[in-house]
Amino acid sequence: MDQTQGYTDFPHQSVTFPEGVALDCGRMLPSVTVAYRTYGTLNEAKSNAILICHALTGDQYVAEQNPETGRPGWWQRVVGPGAPVDTEKYFVICANVLGGCMGSTGPHSPHAEKPGALWGTDFPAITIHDMVRVQKRLIEHLGIQKLFAVVGGSMGGMQALSWAVQFPDMLFAAVPIAAAYYHSAQNIAFHEIGRQAIYADPGFKGGNYWAEGGRPERGLAVARMTAHITYVSEEALNRKFGRKLQNAEGISAFGEQFAVESYLQYQGSSFVQRFDANSYLAITRAMDLFDLSSEQAGELAGAFKGVKARFLLVSFSSDWLFPTAQSRAIARALNHVAANVSFVEVQSDKGHDAFLLDEPDFHATLRGFLNGCAEHAGLS
């Protein structure tokens, strides 16, 4: 396999497509590299493959320790032997998205037209659809003509929807979790606060921070802190922190005072060590641009004409970033075109990040849906 270098120059398993890819923005991105991991065994018929699509700050190390960061796989509760996505039964693939910084082509990759430089802010605008087209190249490279399922949460759910719409003949089932068919104005606003924090950091240097070996660490940390607030619920924050003080040395107008402040600062500082700021800018913009109804005069059902996949839509009751109403709108649009769709709202007080956490009802629902689909697909 070809190798590429990630944010800290770790050699990730990858493949390079020298012919490149045409992007929605009208530009051609030459020589695209996709970093990925696989788990389980592909059956002889190559009919048991499940593609896992990661969220904004995720990566391809879905079910194993990340060799760069030492962090456990981000979805080990869901993917693995005997798990809802059972790697003893399914062949699981997870790829770092286009624009990412864990080995796939992105702003931190070598510039195609400037030897010795990185793409930086010269990296062209990308979309969720572009990410999926690159994933399709990988699936074809692996010799798979049709995926058993595409599963993803948050931005990964957007990718699952894009797969079903763009390539209806290439998947049997789609599972968009805690997702939406468009990015709301409120979500775009939160992203813009994060982007402005990065731009305002003196270390950003117009996006050329890499040339001096630096990073806009403070700005990226603030962006992560802002985003993280949207991933949790008020109930979860109150349960974990409440109004607990960080220390008992008295009131101070400056520095940390509350335990929740310390928690957010930890989230920010740990994030900057594993993520590229320009990648964050590119991927958040891709999420903002996502709107399946935009080419259908606002009629979402039109986007789903011709879909063939069986759908499981999952939302969480306390998710205010991608609320249940948005999943319900997708379900209605799919029903309008007589698609095969199941919809479940899981009761949880953990917020948007519930799909990453210990949620037995969600895990049982996902397992049951995949098992039912496997029976219909002849995999059982």
C-alpha positions in Angstrom: 0.0 0.0 0.0 1.0 3.6 -0.6 1.7 5.6 2.6 1.0 9.2 3.5 1.9 11.3 6.4 -0.6 12.6 9.0 -0.6 15.6 11.2 2.4 14.4 13.2 4.0 12.6 10.3 2.8 9.1 11.4 2.7 6.6 8.5 -1.0 5.6 8.2 -2.3 2.7 6.1 -3.5 4.3 2.9 -4.0 4.2 -0.9 -3.4 6.9 -3.4 -5.5 7.6 -6.5 -3.2 9.5 -8.9 -6.1 10.5 -11.2 -7.5 12.7 -8.4 -11.1 13.8 -8.0 -13.3 16.5 -9.4 -14.8 18.6 -6.6 -18.2 20.3 -6.3 -16.5 23.6 -6.1 -15.4 23.2 -9.8 -11.8 22.5 -9.1 -9.8 19.3 -9.7 -7.9 17.9 -6.8 -5.0 15.8 -8.2 -3.6 12.6 -6.6 -6.0 11.9 -3.7 -4.8 9.8 -0.8 -7.2 8.0 1.5 -6.0 6.7 4.9 -8.2 3.9 6.3 -8.5 0.8 8.5 -10.4 -2.4 8.2 -11.6 -4.9 10.8 -13.0 -8.4 10.4 -12.9 -10.6 7.2 -14.5 -9.9 3.9 -16.6 -12.9 2.9 -16.1 -14.7 -0.4 -19.1 -12.9 -2.0 -17.8 -9.6 -0.7 -21.3 -8.9 0.6 -20.7 -8.3 4.3 -18.8 -4.9 4.2 -19.9 -2.1 6.4 -18.5 1.4 6.0 -18.3 3.5 9.2 -18.2 7.2 8.6 -16.7 9.3 11.3 -17.8 12.7 12.7 -16.0 16.1 12.4 -13.0 15.3 14.7 -13.0 11.6 14.3 -10.6 9.4 12.3 -10.2 5.9 10.8 -9.2 4.3 14.1 -12.8 3.3 15.0 -12.2 0.1 16.9 -8.5 0.1 18.0 -6.1 2.3 19.9 -5.0 5.3 17.8 -1.2 4.8 17.2 -0.6 8.5 17.1 -2.5 9.7 20.1 -2.7 6.6 22.2 -6.5 7.2 22.6 -8.8 4.2 22.4 -10.9 3.6 19.3 -13.7 6.2 19.3 -16.5 3.7 18.8 -15.2 0.5 20.4 -18.6 0.2 22.2 -20.2 -0.3 18.8 -17.6 -1.9 16.6 -15.8 -5.0 17.5 -16.2 -8.8 18.1 -19.7 -9.4 19.5 -20.5 -5.7 19.4 -23.6 -4.3 17.6 -21.4 -3.9 14.5 -19.9 -7.3 14.9 -16.5 -7.7 13.3 -16.8 -11.5 13.6 -19.7 -11.2 11.1 -19.0 -8.1 9.1 -16.0 -6.6 7.3 -15.8 -3.1 8.6 -14.0 -0.2 6.8 -13.4 3.3 8.2 -11.6 6.0 6.3 -10.3 9.4 7.3 -12.4 11.9 5.4 -11.1 14.0 2.5 -9.8 17.2 4.2 -8.8 15.4 7.3 -5.4 15.3 9.0 -5.0 11.6 9.8 -3.4 10.6 6.5 -6.0 11.4 3.9 -5.4 14.3 1.6 -6.2 17.6 3.3 -4.8 21.1 4.0 -1.8 19.5 5.8 -0.9 17.4 2.8 1.9 18.3 0.3 0.8 21.0 -2.1 0.3 19.5 -5.6 1.5 22.7 -7.3 4.1 24.1 -4.9 7.0 21.7 -4.2 8.1 21.7 -0.6 4.9 23.4 0.6 1.7 22.2 2.2 -1.8 23.0 0.8 -2.8 25.1 3.8 -5.5 27.6 2.9 -4.9 26.9 -0.8 -6.8 23.6 -0.3 -10.0 23.8 -2.3 -13.4 23.9 -0.7 -14.9 20.5 -0.2 -18.3 19.1 0.5 -19.8 16.0 2.2 -20.6 14.7 -1.3 -16.9 15.1 -2.2 -15.9 13.1 0.9 -18.3 10.3 -0.2 -17.0 10.2 -3.8 -13.5 9.6 -2.4 -14.8 6.9 -0.1 -16.4 5.2 -3.2 -12.9 5.1 -4.8 -11.6 3.3 -1.7 -14.5 0.8 -1.7 -14.0 0.0 -5.4 -10.2 -0.3 -4.7 -11.1 -3.0 -2.1 -13.0 -4.9 -4.8 -16.4 -4.3 -3.2 -19.3 -3.6 -5.6 -22.0 -3.2 -3.0 -21.8 -2.3 0.7 -24.0 -4.1 3.2 -24.4 -0.9 5.2 -23.1 2.6 5.7 -23.3 3.7 9.3 -22.3 7.1 10.8 -23.1 9.6 13.5 -23.3 13.4 13.3 -21.2 14.4 10.2 -20.9 10.6 9.6 -24.7 10.5 9.4 -24.5 13.2 6.7 -22.1 11.0 4.8 -24.5 8.0 5.2 -27.3 10.1 3.7 -25.1 11.2 0.9 -24.1 7.6 0.1 -27.8 6.7 -0.2 -28.6 9.6 -2.5 -25.5 9.6 -4.7 -24.9 5.8 -5.1 -28.3 4.1 -4.4 -27.1 0.8 -6.0 -24.0 0.5 -3.8 -25.6 0.0 -0.4 -28.2 -2.3 1.1 -28.7 -0.3 4.3 -28.1 3.2 5.6 -27.9 4.2 9.3 -27.7 8.0 9.9 -27.4 8.6 13.6 -27.9 12.0 15.4 -27.7 13.7 12.0 -29.7 16.0 9.7 -30.2 16.6 6.0 -28.9 20.2 6.3 -26.8 22.2 8.7 -29.0 24.8 10.5 -28.2 28.5 10.8 -27.5 27.9 14.5 -25.0 25.2 13.8 -23.3 27.4 11.2 -23.2 30.2 13.7 -21.4 28.0 16.3 -18.9 26.9 13.6 -18.3 30.5 12.6 -17.4 31.4 16.2 -14.8 28.6 16.2 -13.4 29.7 12.8 -13.1 33.3 13.9 -11.2 32.2 17.0 -8.7 30.4 14.8 -8.4 33.4 12.4 -7.9 35.7 15.3 -5.0 33.7 16.8 -1.7 35.5 16.0 -0.2 32.0 15.4 -2.6 31.4 12.5 -0.5 33.6 10.2 -3.0 33.6 7.4 -3.1 29.8 7.4 0.6 29.5 6.8 1.5 28.5 10.4 3.0 25.2 9.2 5.8 27.1 7.4 7.2 28.2 10.8 6.5 25.0 12.6 3.8 26.6 14.8 0.0 26.2 15.3 -2.8 28.6 16.2 -3.2 26.6 19.4 -5.2 29.0 21.4 -7.7 29.7 18.6 -8.2 26.0 17.8 -8.6 25.2 21.5 -11.4 27.8 21.8 -13.0 26.4 18.7 -13.0 23.0 20.2 -14.4 24.3 23.5 -17.2 26.1 21.8 -18.1 23.0 19.7 -17.9 20.7 22.7 -20.6 22.7 24.5 -22.9 21.8 21.6 -22.2 18.1 22.0 -23.4 17.8 25.5 -26.7 18.6 27.2 -27.4 20.9 30.1 -28.4 17.8 32.2 -25.1 16.1 31.5 -23.1 19.2 32.4 -25.1 19.7 35.6 -24.8 16.0 36.6 -21.0 16.0 36.0 -20.0 19.5 37.2 -22.9 21.5 38.5 -21.5 24.7 40.0 -18.6 22.9 41.7 -15.6 25.2 42.2 -12.2 24.2 41.0 -10.6 25.2 44.3 -11.6 26.6 47.6 -9.1 29.5 47.8 -11.8 32.2 47.3 -13.4 34.1 44.5 -11.2 35.4 41.6 -12.2 37.4 38.5 -9.3 35.8 36.6 -8.2 32.2 35.9 -10.2 29.1 36.5 -13.0 29.2 39.0 -15.5 26.4 38.2 -14.8 22.7 37.5 -16.6 23.0 34.1 -14.1 25.6 33.0 -11.2 23.2 33.7 -13.0 20.5 31.8 -13.4 22.7 28.7 -9.8 23.9 28.8 -8.7 20.2 28.9 -10.9 19.5 25.9 -9.3 22.3 24.0 -5.7 21.7 25.0 -5.8 18.0 24.2 -7.5 18.6 20.8 -4.8 20.9 19.4 -2.2 18.1 19.7 -4.1 15.9 17.3 -5.9 18.1 14.9 -4.9 20.6 12.2 -6.5 24.0 12.3 -6.8 24.3 8.5 -8.5 20.9 8.4 -10.9 22.1 11.0 -11.7 25.1 8.9 -12.2 23.0 5.7 -14.4 20.3 7.4 -16.6 22.6 9.3 -17.3 24.5 6.1 -18.2 21.2 4.3 -20.7 20.5 7.1 -22.2 24.0 6.7 -22.6 23.6 3.0 -24.6 20.3 3.4 -28.2 20.5 2.4 -29.9 17.6 0.5 -32.9 19.7 -0.4 -31.0 22.6 -1.9 -31.1 21.1 -5.4 -34.7 20.1 -5.1 -36.2 23.6 -4.6 -36.4 22.9 -0.9 -38.3 19.6 -1.3 -36.3 17.0 0.6 -38.4 14.1 -0.8 -37.0 14.9 -4.2 -33.5 14.1 -3.1 -34.6 10.6 -2.1 -36.2 9.6 -5.3 -34.5 6.4 -6.4 -33.0 5.5 -3.1 -33.0 1.7 -2.5 -31.4 1.3 0.9 -33.2 0.3 4.0 -32.9 3.1 6.5 -32.6 3.2 10.3 -32.7 6.8 11.6 -31.7 7.3 15.2 -32.0 10.5 17.3 -31.5 11.3 20.9 -34.0 13.1 23.0 -31.6 15.6 24.6 -29.6 16.4 21.4 -30.1 20.1 20.6 -27.4 20.2 18.0 -29.2 17.8 15.6 -32.6 17.5 17.3 -35.2 14.7 16.8 -37.3 17.0 14.6 -34.6 16.9 11.9 -34.5 13.1 11.9 -38.3 13.0 11.8 -38.2 15.3 8.7 -35.9 12.8 7.0 -38.3 9.9 7.9 -41.3 11.8 6.5 -39.4 12.5 3.2 -38.4 8.9 2.9 -42.0 7.7 3.6 -43.1 10.1 0.8 -41.1 8.2 -1.7 -42.1 4.8 -0.2 -38.6 4.0 1.1 -38.1 1.3 3.7 -37.4 3.4 6.8 -37.4 2.8 10.6 -37.0 5.7 13.0 -36.1 5.6 16.7 -35.7 8.4 19.2 -33.6 7.1 22.1 -34.3 8.6 25.5 -31.0 10.0 26.8 -29.9 13.0 28.8 -26.4 12.9 27.4 -26.9 15.2 24.4 -25.5 14.9 20.9 -22.5 12.8 22.0 -24.9 10.1 23.3 -24.1 8.1 20.1 -20.5 7.8 21.2 -21.3 6.8 24.8 -22.8 3.9 26.7 -26.4 3.8 25.5 -27.8 0.3 25.7 -31.1 1.1 23.9 -29.3 2.6 21.0 -26.9 -0.4 20.8 -29.7 -2.9 20.9 -31.6 -1.0 18.2 -28.6 -0.9 15.9 -27.8 -4.6 16.5 -31.4 -5.6 15.8 -31.6 -3.5 12.6 -28.4 -4.9 11.2 -29.4 -8.5 12.1 -32.7 -8.0 10.4 -31.1 -6.6 7.3 -28.6 -9.5 7.3 -31.4 -12.0 7.2 -33.0 -10.2 4.2 -29.6 -9.9 2.5 -28.8 -13.6 3.0 -25.9 -13.0 5.4 -27.3 -14.9 8.4 
